[in-house]
Amino acid sequence: MRIAMWSGPRNLSTALMYSFGARADFAIWDEPFYAAYLANTGTDHPMRDAILTAHEGDPMAVAARCLGPIPDGKPHFYMKHMPHHMIPDMPLGWAQDCVNIHLIRHPARVIASYGVKRDAMTLEDIGFKQQADLFEKIGGVVVDSADIRRDPEGTLRRLCAAIDLPFDPAMLSWPTGGHRDDGVWAAHWYEAVHGSTGFAGAEGALPNLSGDKRNLLEQSLSYFHTLEAQKI
């Protein structure tokens, strides 16, 4: 099985990658198209030069690896993808041979969390429109990060059942300190999850946003609700 897990930033996506990576039967790959996205757009992201140096920037080479031999001879492959990396002309045909899953999180939480790490953000940066467009193109299973945090085992059991994969209790915990297959950008973005050993508990009330962040929330909500209506 090859899983393409699609998620915007600050969506519990790294924790879910660690969850699948804790299984003995899965290899994982962290944001395969990130370097190609930066190389093809010129976008200025934290650690841009390090990412371009350490990771494959040719999107066709990345796409070929998505369908190539699974690392370490594992039977299953989990790939953590971001919809906003798939700019026009990026290859997408490989995704037809994958189980596509869409991880969502309420945009108010995404915007509040993203703002801690990066001052300026746009609708393009947080990926809600791209994810809704991608779901329309390729379909797949939708899972809400709030449900995972509220009931990790129950939600992961439902997710595994939805994709015809046996649930493994190993998915509920992982060692601290990160994963050997983290992207080089982990040094900037993954501090909190590197200190974790499992999914954090249920979140509280939605953050109260104002100004530009409130405007961005209002732009994002319709795309989020389109996906939320399809969640398992």
N, C-alpha and C positions, 0 to 999 in steps of 0.2 A: 504494500500500500504506500502511495505517495500522497501526503497531505500538503496542500497549499493553504496555509492559514493566513487569512487576510485581515489586517487590522491597522487602524491609524495609530499614531504615537500616544503614549501614556494610557494604554488601554488594558493593562494586565498582560500584554502580549509576551513580555520576557518571562514572567512567571509561568505562563502556560507553556512556553517553549521548554522551560526547565522541567515542568511536569511531565511532558512527553519524553524529554531527554533522560528522565530518571528511570524510564522503562528500559529493560535490557534488550528489547527487540527494536528500538528506534535509534536511528542517527538523526541529528538535527542540523539545520543550517540557518544562520542568523541573517536576515535581510539580504538575500542574494543580489538584488539589483541596486543596492544603495550606491555603490561606487559608480555604476553605470549611469544612474540618475544624476549624480553630481557632475560626472564628466560631460554628460549631454546637455545639461541645463546651465552649468556655470553657477548654480545656486551656492550661496555662502552659508555653510552649516558649520557648527562646532567640529573641530578636528578634520576639516575637509582634506587638507594635504595628507594627513596620516591615513585617512580612509582610501584615498586614491592610490597611495603607495602600497597599502597592504592588501587591497582587494581587487578582484577582477573588474575592469571597467568596460569590457566588450560585452554588450547585452546578448549577442548571439552565442558567445561562449558560455555565458551564464545560463541561457535557456537550454543549451545542449547538456549542461551538467544537471539541470533539473530532471532530465529524463535519462541520465547516464547511470553508471554503476552506483549503487548506494554505498556510502562510506562504511568502512569496517565490516563489510559483508553482512550488514544487518538486513533483516527482511523488510523493514519499514523505514520511511524517510519523512521527517517532519520539517517543512520549510516555512519559516516565519517571513511573510511578505507584507509590504505596505502598498496599498492601492495607489497612493500618490507618486510612488516610484515608477509606475507604469505609464509614462508619458506617451503621447502619440509616436508611433513607429517602434516602440518597444515590442519585442516578440511576446505573444500571449498564447499562441497555439498550443504550447506545451501544457498549459493548465487544463486542457480538455482530457488529458491522461492522468489527472490528479483528482483526489477527493478535495473539493473546495469547501472551506469552512470560513465563515465571517464572524470575527469577534468584535462586539460592539461595546461601547460605554457611553453613558450620557454625556453629551458635549459640554455641559457645564463643568463636569469633573475633568474632562480632557483639557479644556481651556485653562482652568485653574492650575492644573498640574504642569502643563506645558509652559505656562507663564513663569513658573519657578526656575526653569532651566534656560528659557530663551525669551528675551523681552518682547520682541516683535513677532507677530504671527498673523497669518492670513487664512482664509478658508482653504486655500490650496495646501497649506502646511499641515492641517489637521486631518485632511483626507476624507471627510464625510461624503462630499459629492462624488469623489472618485470611487469610493466604496459602493455607494448606491448604484452608480453607473455600471460598475464591475459586476455586481450581483445581477443586474438586469441582463448582462451579456452572458454570464457563465452559470448563474444560479449557485446552488450549494446550500449548506446548513448554516443557520445563524445561531450564535450563542452569546448571551449577555454576560459581561464580566461581573455585573452585580449579582447575578444568580450563582456564579462560581464562588464569589466571596461569601455569599450568604449560606451556601450549602455545597462545599466543594465536591464531596463524594457523590451526592445525589445528582448534581448537574453533570459531572464528568461521566457518571454511569449513563445518563441520558444521551450525552454526546457520543459516547462510544457505541451505544446501541444504534444511534441514528446513522452511523457510518459503518456498521457491521464489524466492529472491532471489540474483542473482549476487553472488559475493564481490568486494569491492573492496579492494585492498591499502592504500588510504588509511585503512582502519579501524585500522591497526596503530600509528598515531602521530597526534599533534595538537600544536599550539603550546602553550607554557607560558602561564600567566596567566589561564586560565579561558575561558569562552565568553560571548558577548554575550547569550545566552539563559539564563544562570544565573538562578535565583531569587535574591531579595535575601538569602536566608539563606546564600548561598555564603560570605559574609564570616565566618560562624561555623563552618561545617562543612567547607569545601572546601579548606582550606589545603594539605593534602598533594597532592591531585590537581592543584591549580593549579601546583604546582612540577614536575609530571610531563610527559613527552612521549610516554608510552606505558604499557602495562601493566607493573606491577612483576612481578618474578620469583616463582617458586613460594614459598609460605609454609613455615615450619618446623613444628615440633611444635605441637600444639594447646596453648593457654594452660591453665594449671592454675588453676581457679577454686575459691573457697571461700566459705562463709557464704551470704549472700543470693544472690550471683551463681551459686553452685553449684546452689542450689535452682531458680533461674530456668532454668539450663541443663537440669536434669532435666525441668522443665515443657515445655521447647521441643523436646526431642529427637524425640518421636514424630511431631510435625508435620513436622519437618525430614526424617526418614527416609521419611515418606509421599511427599514430593516428590522426594527423592533417588532413590527407586526408579524414577522416571519420566524421569530426565535423559537427554539425548541422549548 
